[in-house]
Each structure stands twice: as structure tokens, then as C-alpha cells.
């Protein structure tokens, strides 16, 4: 939101709005009243009230942010000042997508016909004008577009609350002159420019004016309408067309895919999920986009039926299986396909449940270490043979004694001179113990998934 006028003028704008937009009938509200469901993922569109015509326009959210930038944050500003502006512009719009405003007594944010909108196109909210005054298309500058790109995945939070920023032109050209005025939600643009010229970074400027404890982080939610669409969202975010390999696993059960993370990481390949009765449309579309040379199906016909495999062959990719008689043999087959003797590390987890193995799968993807499954209280012959072949320098057992017994841990000493547990009191503490053992401070990316079910963590591993 930009404030360039005194409070009395704002009051006048509000009064005009009351006249121009009569009270709506809430019962006529359309589905656009539903809020965007997450502040961690950028929406496709935003609904803008065009005040001149009293109509609502659905605008691509990225184009909206870039257009507002072109009007409200001058392209001559230093890079860090433009980044402050880009984040503030985007966060303001996103805030009201997540928290739509509705006041049936005045008609704000819903037209008389029941059309909901998120923001107005004037300085009451943000100045959005797709055309210049002479009718030509409005084009943001390269520096403004670059600022939007650099901050697109960032959000601001104070504690656990999503932060609502505001900005105004300002009158001082001294960095920090009006900190806290009119409140710690406001950014005076002239001072932001001065701070950037003095060498301050975007984060330093935001912390100076808004809150020293403000959290500024790339927090993005990858999700879809179901487990299949969520796996596709993860794939789309991380993999471009002409991906060489795609791994495919059953979406309704976990065992055959538990060991897949390290192998998929080695191949730079996504993991997609399929249903028992076919390839979901959203997955088929993603396979068409990826155009892989080969598709590797995890598990036998009991996991992914031959009819589904035949559908996968219709993509034109070479389709093969990695499978065994059970989940333990399948994990061995996956390991044998990617890892030779003398690996520095192997993870061992129970195959009877998913949490520990999935946390280990992500760690194995990072370290290039296989994940081997055991029943929990014994080492199957096929697993013993694979551990003998791998001859790992170290083995890390994932989970406590209820997951993998002490007897199994003791028996693993026959395959490696360095055997130890990574465990906590529950699945969450075990995942934290694995993370602490594998990753140091300052990681580039952290992924969070529910520990109550497997599909999302499987696709992200």
C-alpha cells in the first residue's frame, strides 16, 4: 500500500468509495471469495477492482507485482531499495489474497453483484495501471523486473504471523530518520533509497524500519490438489524439460519407493506417483513436459500394475522396473542399480514403516549413500548379501530399538567397522537427529513435510 496524501485525503477517498460501490448482497458472493490457502506459495492470479469502471479484473499475480513496481518504485533506485520495494509490493498483495477483506455494510472488497476482489487499483491499496496515460502498454524496467525475480520466493514474518507492510513517499532523505513513524509497518521510500545508497542490504533496511526480529526467508509451499499433483508440483519446481530419467512409484503405499531418494538424486531425476488404476492426468501432463528418455518403475506388478506400465510406455520413453519379491529385495535392487562396492556410508532403516527411511532417503540423496531396509528384528539374506557387496565404511541405523532392534545393530558390525544409531524418541526427533548428523548450518534449502503420511516426503526426498 502506498500513502502519498494526508489522512484527510484518505478519508475522502474512503467516502467516495462508499458512494461509488454500494453495499453488496453477501449471499451473491461468488467462489472468488475463497482465500488463497497458503502464504508459502505464490498464487497464479489476483483479483483487482478497476475503480474507474467498478469492475473486477483477474490479473496474473506476477504481472500485477511488476506493474505496481513500475508505478510506485522508481527504476532509478539502487538495487537493494528496489528489492525492498518488490518484496513489500508482493507481500501486500499476497497478504490480502490469504486474508481477503470483506465488509458487507460498506461494500469494500465485494461489488454489489457479489464479485470479490483482493485489492483496489489506486493508492488506497496499490497503483495498478496496465497502460500509460497515452494508451500504450506499461512495461516495467529491467531493474524492476530483476528486483521482483530476486525476491519472488521471499516472505516476511514476525514470529509466526504473516507480516503486512506499507510504504509511502517520505520527505526525508536521511537513512533512518523516520524509523517507527508512523509505525513499524511503514517504509518511507526516500529513506529506503538513502539507506541503499549508503550500502545497506535489503534485509538490513527491512530490519531497521519494520522489526529487528522480522523473518525474511524463502518459504515456498509445493502442493497440489492431491498426492499426485503435489509430486508434480515438486517436479515442476526442480526439473526442466528433457529430463533424462523419471522414477515412478505407487502413490497408495510406501515400501517400494523408500530407497529411491539417493538413486533419483544421482540421476537428477524426479519421483512421480501413479494410481493403481492408471496414470493420473496431472502426472501424464508432467511426463509430457519432462519428455524423459527413460522411466524407472519402482516395485513389481503388485505395486505398479502392468497396465499402468503400458500407459507409461506410451510416452515414448524406455520403461524398466527395479523390483524384488518383497520390499527388502526391491530396496536391494534399487541400491544395486546405483552403488558399487566400497561406499563411504549406508543407511539401514525398518521397512515396516516409512518415517525413518524417508528422512534417511533425503540424507542419502545428499551424501550419495544407499538406504537399505530390514524387517526390524532380522537381516534378510538378500540384504546381508547386498551389505557384503557394498562393504560400507560406515553404517547408520535410523530409528530406535522399536524400529530396528539392538540385535540387528549388533549383527551389522559384520558388514562395517563403524555402526551407530541416529534416533530420537519419535519420528520427528529421529528426523532431526539425521539432519543434525548430515547437514551443517547455513544450508541452501530446507524442506518440510508431514510426518503423518508418506507421499509428499517421498516425492521431495
URWO-V822855 format. One record per residue. SS is DSSP state (A for helix, B for strand, O for the rest). PSI is psi in radians with two decimals (none if undefined). OMEGA is omega in whole degrees, -180 to 180 (NA if undefined). Layout:
ss->SS psi->PSI omega->OMEGA
ss->SS psi->PSI omega->OMEGA
//
This chain:
ss->O psi->2.35 omega->178
ss->B psi->2.31 omega->177
ss->B psi->1.96 omega->-180
ss->O psi->0.12 omega->-178
ss->O psi->2.91 omega->180
ss->O psi->2.89 omega->-177
ss->A psi->-0.57 omega->-180
ss->A psi->-0.65 omega->178
ss->A psi->-0.68 omega->176
ss->A psi->-0.75 omega->179
ss->A psi->-0.66 omega->178
ss->A psi->-0.76 omega->178
ss->A psi->-0.74 omega->179
ss->A psi->-0.76 omega->-179
ss->A psi->-0.73 omega->177
ss->A psi->-0.69 omega->-180
ss->A psi->-0.64 omega->-180
ss->A psi->-0.59 omega->-180
ss->A psi->-0.75 omega->-173
ss->A psi->-0.52 omega->-174
ss->O psi->1.64 omega->-176
ss->O psi->2.88 omega->-177
ss->O psi->2.36 omega->180
ss->O psi->2.93 omega->171
ss->O psi->1.88 omega->-177
ss->A psi->-0.48 omega->-179
ss->A psi->-0.30 omega->-179
ss->A psi->0.04 omega->-177
ss->O psi->2.37 omega->-179
ss->O psi->-3.12 omega->-175
ss->A psi->-0.24 omega->179
ss->A psi->-0.21 omega->177
ss->A psi->-0.32 omega->180
ss->O psi->2.28 omega->-178
ss->O psi->2.72 omega->168
ss->O psi->2.35 omega->-165
ss->O psi->-0.06 omega->-179
ss->O psi->2.49 omega->173
ss->O psi->0.17 omega->-179
ss->O psi->-0.06 omega->180
ss->O psi->2.39 omega->-177
ss->O psi->2.33 omega->180
ss->O psi->2.85 omega->177
ss->O psi->-0.67 omega->-172
ss->B psi->2.89 omega->172
ss->B psi->2.53 omega->-179
ss->B psi->2.13 omega->-173
ss->B psi->2.26 omega->173
ss->B psi->2.03 omega->174
ss->B psi->1.79 omega->-170
ss->O psi->-0.50 omega->-178
ss->O psi->-0.59 omega->-177
ss->O psi->-0.07 omega->-178
ss->O psi->0.60 omega->177
ss->B psi->2.80 omega->-179
ss->B psi->2.29 omega->-180
ss->B psi->2.29 omega->175
ss->B psi->2.10 omega->-171
ss->B psi->2.38 omega->172
ss->B psi->2.28 omega->-172
ss->A psi->-0.72 omega->180
ss->A psi->-0.77 omega->179
ss->A psi->-0.63 omega->178
ss->A psi->-0.87 omega->-178
ss->A psi->-0.77 omega->-179
ss->A psi->-0.65 omega->180
ss->A psi->-0.77 omega->177
ss->A psi->-0.73 omega->176
ss->A psi->-0.72 omega->-176
ss->A psi->-0.46 omega->180
ss->A psi->-0.61 omega->-166
ss->A psi->-0.28 omega->179
ss->O psi->1.77 omega->-172
ss->O psi->2.41 omega->-178
ss->O psi->-0.26 omega->179
ss->O psi->-0.13 omega->179
ss->O psi->2.66 omega->175
ss->O psi->2.79 omega->-176
ss->A psi->-0.82 omega->-176
ss->A psi->-0.56 omega->176
ss->A psi->-0.71 omega->177
ss->A psi->-0.61 omega->178
ss->A psi->-0.67 omega->173
ss->A psi->-0.83 omega->-179
ss->A psi->-0.77 omega->-178
ss->A psi->-0.73 omega->180
ss->A psi->-0.70 omega->180
ss->A psi->-0.75 omega->179
ss->A psi->-0.86 omega->-178
ss->A psi->-0.75 omega->-177
ss->A psi->-0.63 omega->179
ss->A psi->-0.85 omega->179
ss->A psi->-0.74 omega->-180
ss->A psi->-0.65 omega->-180
ss->A psi->-0.77 omega->-177
ss->A psi->-0.17 omega->167
ss->A psi->-0.70 omega->180
ss->A psi->-0.60 omega->-177
ss->O psi->1.26 omega->-177
ss->O psi->2.43 omega->179
ss->O psi->2.44 omega->178
ss->O psi->2.19 omega->179
ss->B psi->1.54 omega->-174
ss->O psi->-0.43 omega->-177
ss->O psi->-0.37 omega->-178
ss->O psi->-0.36 omega->180
ss->O psi->0.01 omega->177
ss->B psi->2.35 omega->171
ss->O psi->0.24 omega->169
ss->B psi->2.24 omega->180
ss->O psi->2.98 omega->179
ss->O psi->-0.43 omega->179
ss->O psi->0.08 omega->178
ss->O psi->0.22 omega->176
ss->O psi->2.16 omega->179
ss->B psi->2.66 omega->173
ss->O psi->2.84 omega->-175
ss->O psi->-0.65 omega->-178
ss->B psi->2.74 omega->171
ss->B psi->2.83 omega->-176
ss->O psi->0.29 omega->-179
ss->O psi->-3.04 omega->-175
ss->O psi->-0.04 omega->169
ss->O psi->-0.66 omega->173
ss->O psi->-1.64 omega->180
ss->O psi->2.55 omega->-176
ss->O psi->1.86 omega->178
ss->O psi->2.07 omega->178
ss->O psi->1.84 omega->-178
ss->O psi->-0.20 omega->179
ss->B psi->2.61 omega->172
ss->O psi->3.00 omega->-177
ss->O psi->-0.44 omega->179
ss->O psi->0.10 omega->176
ss->O psi->-0.08 omega->179
ss->O psi->2.67 omega->180
ss->B psi->2.44 omega->177
ss->O psi->2.18 omega->-178
ss->O psi->2.10 omega->176
ss->O psi->2.70 omega->179
ss->O psi->2.87 omega->178
ss->A psi->-0.65 omega->-179
ss->A psi->-0.62 omega->177
ss->A psi->-0.75 omega->177
ss->A psi->-0.72 omega->180
ss->A psi->-0.64 omega->179
ss->A psi->-0.69 omega->177
ss->A psi->-0.77 omega->180
ss->A psi->-0.74 omega->-176
ss->A psi->-0.40 omega->-175
ss->A psi->0.13 omega->-171
ss->O psi->-0.65 omega->-178
ss->O psi->0.02 omega->-177
ss->B psi->2.54 omega->171
ss->B psi->2.81 omega->179
ss->B psi->2.36 omega->178
ss->B psi->2.52 omega->170
ss->B psi->1.91 omega->-171
ss->O psi->-2.18 omega->178
ss->O psi->0.01 omega->-175
ss->B psi->2.38 omega->175
ss->B psi->2.26 omega->-169
ss->O psi->2.38 omega->178
ss->O psi->1.88 omega->-180
ss->O psi->2.73 omega->173
ss->B psi->2.86 omega->176
ss->B psi->2.72 omega->178
ss->B psi->2.90 omega->-172
ss->O psi->-0.80 omega->-178
ss->O psi->2.77 omega->-179
ss->O psi->-0.38 omega->-179
ss->O psi->2.57 omega->174
ss->O psi->0.37 omega->179
ss->O psi->2.12 omega->180
ss->O psi->2.17 omega->177
ss->O psi->0.05 omega->-175
ss->O psi->-0.65 omega->-176
ss->O psi->0.67 omega->176
ss->O psi->2.24 omega->179
ss->O psi->0.05 omega->178
ss->O psi->2.25 omega->-1
ss->O psi->-0.31 omega->175
ss->O psi->3.08 omega->-178
ss->O psi->0.31 omega->172
ss->O psi->0.04 omega->-172
ss->B psi->2.48 omega->177
ss->B psi->2.01 omega->173
ss->B psi->2.03 omega->-170
ss->A psi->-0.69 omega->-179
ss->A psi->-0.62 omega->179
ss->A psi->-0.63 omega->175
ss->A psi->-0.76 omega->177
ss->A psi->-0.79 omega->-179
ss->A psi->-0.69 omega->179
ss->A psi->-0.75 omega->179
ss->A psi->-0.68 omega->178
ss->A psi->-0.47 omega->178
ss->O psi->-0.03 omega->176
ss->O psi->0.11 omega->180
ss->O psi->2.57 omega->178
ss->O psi->2.93 omega->176
ss->A psi->-0.87 omega->-177
ss->A psi->-0.71 omega->180
ss->A psi->-0.69 omega->179
ss->A psi->-0.80 omega->-180
ss->A psi->-0.69 omega->179
ss->A psi->-0.58 omega->179
ss->A psi->-0.81 omega->-173
ss->A psi->-0.57 omega->-171
ss->O psi->-0.94 omega->-179
ss->O psi->2.20 omega->178
ss->O psi->-0.44 omega->-179
ss->O psi->0.19 omega->179
ss->O psi->2.32 omega->178
ss->B psi->2.14 omega->178
ss->B psi->1.86 omega->-173
ss->B psi->2.70 omega->175
ss->B psi->1.69 omega->-180
ss->O psi->1.82 omega->-174
ss->O psi->2.33 omega->177
ss->O psi->2.22 omega->172
ss->O psi->2.01 omega->-175
ss->O psi->2.85 omega->175
ss->O psi->-3.02 omega->-176
ss->O psi->-0.34 omega->177
ss->O psi->-3.05 omega->-176
ss->A psi->-0.57 omega->-180
ss->A psi->-0.77 omega->179
ss->A psi->-0.55 omega->177
ss->A psi->-0.75 omega->177
ss->A psi->-0.66 omega->177
ss->A psi->-0.73 omega->179
ss->A psi->-0.70 omega->177
ss->A psi->-0.78 omega->179
ss->A psi->-0.80 omega->-178
ss->A psi->-0.59 omega->-179
ss->A psi->-0.49 omega->-170
ss->A psi->-0.27 omega->-172
ss->O psi->2.37 omega->178
ss->O psi->3.08 omega->177
ss->O psi->2.84 omega->-180
ss->O psi->0.55 omega->173
ss->O psi->2.29 omega->-175
ss->O psi->-0.75 omega->-174
ss->B psi->2.52 omega->171
ss->B psi->2.32 omega->174
ss->B psi->2.45 omega->-177
ss->B psi->2.29 omega->-179
ss->B psi->2.82 omega->176
ss->B psi->2.33 omega->-178
ss->O psi->-0.19 omega->-175
ss->O psi->-0.05 omega->177
ss->O psi->2.81 omega->-169
ss->O psi->-0.43 omega->-163
ss->A psi->-0.80 omega->-171
ss->A psi->-0.38 omega->-176
ss->A psi->-0.03 omega->-175
ss->O psi->-0.59 omega->-175
ss->O psi->0.13 omega->-168
ss->A psi->-0.44 omega->-174
ss->A psi->-0.90 omega->-179
ss->A psi->-0.63 omega->-179
ss->A psi->-0.75 omega->178
ss->A psi->-0.68 omega->178
ss->A psi->-0.70 omega->179
ss->A psi->-0.67 omega->-177
ss->A psi->-0.03 omega->-175
ss->O psi->0.79 omega->-171
ss->O psi->2.50 omega->173
ss->B psi->2.86 omega->172
ss->B psi->2.08 omega->177
ss->B psi->2.74 omega->-177
ss->B psi->2.54 omega->178
ss->B psi->2.74 omega->178
ss->B psi->2.92 omega->180
ss->O psi->-0.50 omega->-175
ss->O psi->0.18 omega->177
ss->B psi->-3.12 omega->178
ss->O psi->2.01 omega->179
ss->O psi->2.62 omega->-177
ss->A psi->-0.72 omega->-177
ss->A psi->-0.57 omega->178
ss->A psi->-0.71 omega->178
ss->A psi->-0.71 omega->178
ss->A psi->-0.68 omega->180
ss->A psi->-0.67 omega->176
ss->A psi->-0.66 omega->177
ss->A psi->-0.68 omega->178
ss->A psi->-0.76 omega->-178
ss->A psi->-0.58 omega->-179
ss->O psi->1.01 omega->-176
ss->O psi->2.67 omega->174
ss->O psi->-0.58 omega->179
ss->B psi->2.63 omega->175
ss->B psi->2.24 omega->180
ss->B psi->2.05 omega->-180
ss->B psi->2.30 omega->-178
ss->B psi->2.07 omega->180
ss->O psi->2.83 omega->-177
ss->O psi->-2.99 omega->-178
ss->O psi->-0.43 omega->176
ss->O psi->-0.40 omega->178
ss->O psi->-0.92 omega->179
ss->O psi->1.83 omega->-175
ss->O psi->2.75 omega->179
ss->A psi->-0.56 omega->179
ss->A psi->-0.63 omega->178
ss->A psi->-0.70 omega->178
ss->A psi->-0.68 omega->179
ss->A psi->-0.66 omega->175
ss->A psi->-0.71 omega->180
ss->A psi->-0.61 omega->179
ss->A psi->-0.45 omega->-179
ss->O psi->-0.19 omega->175
ss->O psi->-0.27 omega->-176
ss->O psi->-0.09 omega->178
ss->O psi->2.70 omega->172
ss->B psi->2.15 omega->-174
ss->B psi->2.28 omega->177
ss->B psi->2.94 omega->179
ss->B psi->2.60 omega->163
ss->B psi->1.93 omega->-171
ss->O psi->2.78 omega->174
ss->O psi->-3.05 omega->-177
ss->O psi->-0.42 omega->178
ss->O psi->-3.06 omega->-176
ss->A psi->-0.54 omega->-178
ss->A psi->-0.74 omega->177
ss->A psi->-0.61 omega->178
ss->A psi->-0.74 omega->177
ss->A psi->-0.66 omega->177
ss->A psi->-0.75 omega->179
ss->A psi->-0.69 omega->178
ss->A psi->-0.78 omega->178
ss->A psi->-0.82 omega->-177
ss->A psi->-0.45 omega->-179
ss->A psi->-0.30 omega->-171
ss->A psi->-0.39 omega->-170
ss->O psi->2.34 omega->177
ss->O psi->3.11 omega->179
ss->O psi->2.68 omega->175
ss->O psi->0.50 omega->178
ss->O psi->2.55 omega->-180
ss->O psi->-0.51 omega->-173
ss->B psi->2.54 omega->170
ss->B psi->2.46 omega->175
ss->B psi->2.46 omega->177
ss->B psi->2.24 omega->-178
ss->B psi->2.83 omega->175
ss->B psi->2.48 omega->174
ss->O psi->0.06 omega->-177
ss->O psi->-0.25 omega->178
ss->O psi->2.91 omega->-169
ss->O psi->-0.48 omega->-166
ss->A psi->-0.83 omega->-175
ss->A psi->-0.72 omega->-179
ss->A psi->-0.63 omega->180
ss->A psi->-0.70 omega->175
ss->A psi->-0.66 omega->177
ss->A psi->-0.51 omega->179
ss->A psi->-0.72 omega->177
ss->A psi->-0.72 omega->178
ss->A psi->-0.73 omega->178
ss->A psi->-0.61 omega->176
ss->A psi->-0.66 omega->-180
ss->A psi->-0.70 omega->-174
ss->A psi->-0.19 omega->-173
ss->O psi->0.76 omega->-177
ss->O psi->2.34 omega->180
ss->B psi->2.73 omega->173
ss->B psi->2.09 omega->-179
ss->B psi->2.43 omega->-178
ss->B psi->2.54 omega->175
ss->B psi->2.76 omega->180
ss->O psi->-0.34 omega->-179
ss->O psi->-0.57 omega->-177
ss->O psi->0.21 omega->180
ss->O psi->2.85 omega->176
ss->O psi->1.85 omega->179
ss->O psi->2.66 omega->-178
ss->A psi->-0.73 omega->-178
ss->A psi->-0.59 omega->178
ss->A psi->-0.73 omega->177
ss->A psi->-0.71 omega->179
ss->A psi->-0.71 omega->-180
ss->A psi->-0.69 omega->178
ss->A psi->-0.64 omega->176
ss->A psi->-0.75 omega->179
ss->A psi->-0.75 omega->-178
ss->A psi->-0.63 omega->-177
ss->O psi->1.04 omega->-175
ss->O psi->2.52 omega->176
ss->O psi->-0.52 omega->179
ss->B psi->2.62 omega->174
ss->B psi->2.31 omega->174
ss->B psi->2.11 omega->180
ss->B psi->2.24 omega->-175
ss->B psi->2.14 omega->179
ss->O psi->2.87 omega->-178
ss->O psi->-2.99 omega->-175
ss->O psi->-0.44 omega->178
ss->O psi->-0.42 omega->179
ss->O psi->-0.90 omega->178
ss->O psi->2.06 omega->-171
ss->O psi->2.78 omega->176
ss->A psi->-0.55 omega->179
ss->A psi->-0.70 omega->178
ss->A psi->-0.73 omega->178
ss->A psi->-0.75 omega->179
ss->A psi->-0.69 omega->-179
ss->A psi->-0.46 omega->-179
ss->A psi->-0.30 omega->178
ss->A psi->-0.33 omega->178
ss->A psi->-0.23 omega->-175
ss->O psi->-0.21 omega->-179
ss->O psi->2.53 omega->179
ss->O psi->-0.15 omega->-175
ss->O psi->1.72 omega->-179
ss->B psi->2.26 omega->179
ss->B psi->2.83 omega->178
ss->B psi->2.60 omega->164
ss->B psi->1.89 omega->-170
ss->O psi->2.76 omega->172
ss->O psi->-3.02 omega->-175
ss->O psi->-0.30 omega->176
ss->O psi->-3.08 omega->-175
ss->A psi->-0.55 omega->-178
ss->A psi->-0.76 omega->178
ss->A psi->-0.56 omega->176
ss->A psi->-0.76 omega->177
ss->A psi->-0.67 omega->178
ss->A psi->-0.67 omega->179
ss->A psi->-0.68 omega->177
ss->A psi->-0.79 omega->179
ss->A psi->-0.81 omega->-178
ss->A psi->-0.56 omega->-179
ss->A psi->-0.42 omega->-171
ss->A psi->-0.63 omega->-172
ss->O psi->2.39 omega->176
ss->O psi->3.06 omega->177
ss->O psi->2.69 omega->176
ss->O psi->0.49 omega->179
ss->O psi->2.64 omega->-180
ss->O psi->-0.51 omega->-173
ss->O psi->2.41 omega->175
ss->O psi->2.28 omega->178
ss->O psi->2.30 omega->180
ss->O psi->2.38 omega->178
ss->O psi->2.74 omega->178
ss->O psi->2.51 omega->174
ss->O psi->0.03 omega->-176
ss->O psi->-0.24 omega->178
ss->O psi->2.90 omega->-168
ss->O psi->-0.48 omega->-164
ss->A psi->-0.76 omega->-175
ss->A psi->-0.76 omega->179
ss->A psi->-0.59 omega->178
ss->A psi->-0.83 omega->-179
ss->A psi->-0.50 omega->-177
ss->A psi->-0.24 omega->-170
ss->O psi->none omega->NA
//
